[in-house]
Amino acid sequence: MTTPLMSGQAGASESTLSNPGFERGDLSGWSTTGTAFHGSVTNQPGWGWGCCFNQQGTYHLWGFAGGGDAPTGTVTSEPFTLTGTGMVSVLVSGGRNDDQLYVALTTLDGTVLHKATGTDDEAYRRVTWDAREHLGEQLRITAVDRATGGWGHINLDDVRVGLDKAPDPGLEGLAAYWDFAEGQGTATTERISRSADPISYVFNNAVYKPNSDPLWRTERQEDGVLSGALLFDGYSTWVTRAASQTQLPTDGMTVEAWVAPRAFEWGDEGKPSAIVNQQDKAARRGFSLGVGRHGVWQFGIGTGDAWYETAVPQAAALAAGKWAHIAAVFAPSEGTISLYLNGEQVARTAIPTTARLAKADVPLLIGRHNQPAIINGTFAVNMFNGQIDEVKVHTDALTSESVRAGHKHDMQTFAGGSIPDARMAMDRSRYDGDRYRPGYHFSAPNHWMNEPHAPIQVNGKYHLFYQHNSHGPYWHNIGWGHAVSEDLVHWRDLPVALAPTAGSVAPDGVWSGDATLDENGVPVLLFTAGNDSQRPNQATGLARPADPDLVEWKMHPTLVTSQTADLDVGAGRKVRFGDFRDQDVWKEGDTWFQLVGSGVQTTSGQSVGGTALLYTSKNLTDWAYSGPLMVGDVAAHPKTGQVWELPTFLPIGKDDQGRQRRALLVNPSFPDGPAEYSSKYTYYWVGTWDARARRWTPDTTEPKLLDYGDHFTGPSGTVDDKERSLVFSIAQDRRTERAHYDAGWAHNAGLPVQLSMRPDGDLGVSPVEEVSRLHVGEPLLNINEPTPVADANARLADIKGDMLHIKLTLERGSADTFGLDVLRSPGDEERTRLFYDAPAGQLGVDRTRSGNNSSVDANLGIQKGPLTLSNGELSLDVFLDRSMIEAYANAHKSITTRAYPFRQDSLGLRLFGDGSVVKSMTIWKMGNLTD
């Protein structure tokens, strides 16, 4: 088999260098010092704990083979005369250490002309050096190993002398140039040095799925120079070039690039999202080109004694989702730093004519800040999110005319002379093969989501919005993701609907809210507007559609509801000022009602409990405060929290007296602790609602748990055209931050459920009937007559899967405990047990053997709650979706839980409970939500 790296073997053997590829199987033609390279010539194709070197030919020099990482020494070629093109290239891999571990091209007296280190990877990459000024001279190749710790070895193969093509004359005047023309792979070639710079990407070495390449833009001829760009995912993608590999000019330079940001970061620690940088700002050294909040981009230069920086005005900010050509010119001879957008100067700052670049001894990075802020101890922020192409570092300060000419040249490569579309919609396929990512439960196409909210049905289609961070799988930079469905179970992704925007009511975050129809039947969004310059930083904003397809939305210029500290929440009490979020909006008659989650304290500051504050309006923009709909009692019921989030108030029918019955669902929040209760529970109350009197009368002040698992939170609801009260939720994945990083996504929605009023007046909950549209093919099993558990298990033995719908009715019989094991390994080492404890009258889930690979909880434990059987029977609707497990029991209670099995064979099903009888059981395979 011939690999791309093997294709030049014949040429290398024609070099004036003796034994250039170690194909003699030894070090003949080379001399050594120390012991680092003794016994290091090998024909091994891989390193034992991985694969593959991709060496040229059969043999190569593996610095680890002779004695591991500890030995030190050098290996040096015999002198050779530089001929041919004057280019010298080598295959290099191994440890990354510019000073102690490298391969170099040297003069006979040992002067280093060029050098390259490894990338902490055994796979070879080619490094090319332009040595034309030394044509006819005698030179050497030497490998140096002075490193002794981990990755303390360097590897070498296939030295090519005078065979590679010289740089294109059109590249004159460039210190570095990345055109990202590869379209695939985990490295990109810098065209001046011809070296392949590694692309870091989370799925280069994936943990929960098969490996996959970084995200490359599909090549299209009509896109001209922007065909084949690299997409930076916002948290794990960047290009690294060793500090020594690029020689930067000190007395003037220009940095330019084409960029298409997908979204903008918040700007932690005041740092921009780096486009390209090699900086140590604290030491006032290096340079940085990056984009900050709301698209304002900037350039900085360090001279050793000062840091000079300039930024564009908001009018010249980059636009999310659109390509732009930017250039930064450092011209000390003119005493200026100038910035250009699409060929036109947009900023200019004076600097001393004596200013000179002081190089920072750090790697040159594209897409990642050299000193990023760290979120949750795991995520480096200040990283670019979007596409980058045509990155050039010029060796001098370009004139305005030259910048304009360069931009004009690029424009002429585009079809019709127009900048092409950015085309970077988030692609769900990057997660293909992830063993834990649900397939038919709604999730964000990429990265982070928390609660879905603002569900609304418009012209027969269901629209769902959700809290989303497009930069990575962590909470930050929150806007509103958006999806649409015709059947509640198959969803199509739409562009982000709302994002933090400069000059708007929500410059710092667009947090949860709701949707309703205005007086003309046009949908409007009411959202929690984040503005950190105000206190509280939470208020209600409003947005209206800017197009008939509801893809683009425009924010109302002013807030529509704001919290004040003097809100009347009862005698001796005060509102918890600063907590004011998560609107629930509905209309009755000619009046709109709005609930906003908050909390109540005593006047001395003691927490009373959460609350849902009630407002009314006749026009959606002018709201009057009516008082608390209800106030919780955190002392009596600690798990209901000090603040209520996502209050959801839905009709469930009328009682015998014709009174409107409603359910109030809340998500408890614990700003005062304890953290153990956070993001686990949804509580509800059922009662009567008098809209005219603005009065809610719960049947009891005792809260009830809606779902007995630890993962159903963040409710949001709507009433559809079938008069169904539908609830959406976020299914917390409760994984570690490291798992979120490695997986590339966080959280997903639960299945939409329908609320109902039971004969006893309590709340009923069941999955929507549309889930049957996810069934694939005929049932895998269909038991429709009373069957002993043992006989049913015999029929279950060959059924495996983690994307299933199981509809089951069990009669208790003489069993005390009975139920169903799912995600079970053949030897019962792993399984998740759904059970009914008849003596206790409780439905529960036992996860003590579920497997907690990546779970934040060390002990998954047992969760349970009260449930009464129906005529001695337990009817379950169970939905398995990889790590998701949902069970709905007797259309009354549910369990939403997660399992992260270690074993690949934890895919079985088994019933338990001797003495119980299977009345019926049907199992379907389930399809994907995007099918």
Salt bridges, closest charged atoms under 4 A:
ASP69 OD1 - HIS153 ND1 2.60
GLU122 OE2 - HIS153 NE2 2.86
ASP130 OD2 - ARG132 NH2 2.73
GLU137 OE1 - HIS134 ND1 3.04
ASP158 OD2 - ARG126 NH2 2.46
ASP164 OD1 - ARG160 NE 3.27
ASP179 OD2 - ARG191 NH1 3.53
GLU190 OE1 - ARG241 NH2 3.21
ASP197 OD2 - ARG241 NH1 3.07
GLU222 OE2 - ARG220 NE 3.49
ASP223 OD2 - ARG217 NH2 2.87
ASP223 OD2 - ARG220 NE 3.28
ASP223 OD2 - ARG423 NH2 2.58
ASP233 OD2 - ARG430 NH2 3.00
GLU256 OE1 - HIS325 NE2 2.59
GLU256 OE2 - HIS394 NE2 2.61
ASP268 OD1 - HIS476 NE2 2.72
GLU269 OE1 - LYS271 NZ 3.00
GLU309 OE2 - LYS281 NZ 3.42
GLU334 OE1 - ARG348 NH2 3.90
GLU401 OE2 - ARG404 NH2 3.72
ASP410 OD1 - HIS409 ND1 3.41
ASP487 OD2 - HIS490 ND1 2.73
ASP493 OD2 - ARG428 NE 2.77
ASP508 OD1 - ARG293 NH2 1.96
ASP518 OD2 - ARG544 NH1 3.21
ASP579 OD2 - ARG576 NE 3.02
ASP579 OD1 - ARG581 NH1 2.76
GLU588 OE2 - ARG662 NH2 3.43
ASP590 OD1 - LYS618 NZ 2.91
GLU645 OE2 - ARG581 NE 2.86
ASP655 OD2 - ARG659 NE 2.74
ASP672 OD1 - ARG576 NH2 2.90
ASP690 OD2 - ARG695 NH2 3.68
ASP699 OD2 - ARG661 NH2 2.70
ASP710 OD2 - LYS680 NZ 3.98
ASP720 OD2 - ARG724 NH2 2.88
ASP733 OD1 - HIS740 NE2 2.88
ASP733 OD1 - HIS747 ND1 3.41
GLU737 OE2 - HIS740 ND1 3.17
ASP742 OD1 - ARG738 NH2 2.89
ASP760 OD1 - ARG758 NE 3.76
ASP762 OD1 - LYS704 NZ 3.50
ASP762 OD2 - HIS892 NE2 2.89
GLU769 OE2 - LYS722 NZ 3.64
GLU770 OE2 - LYS722 NZ 3.49
GLU770 OE2 - ARG724 NH2 2.82
ASP816 OD1 - ARG812 NH2 3.25
ASP821 OD2 - ARG831 NE 3.88
ASP821 OD1 - ARG833 NE 2.73
ASP828 OD1 - ARG824 NE 3.23
ASP828 OD1 - ARG831 NE 3.49
ASP828 OD2 - ARG849 NH1 2.71
GLU829 OE2 - ARG903 NH1 3.80
ASP857 OD2 - ARG734 NE 3.07
GLU873 OE2 - LYS919 NZ 2.63
ASP877 OD1 - HIS805 NE2 2.79
ASP877 OD2 - LYS807 NZ 3.04
ASP881 OD2 - HIS441 ND1 2.73
GLU886 OE1 - HIS441 NE2 2.24
ASP905 OD2 - ARG903 NH2 2.86
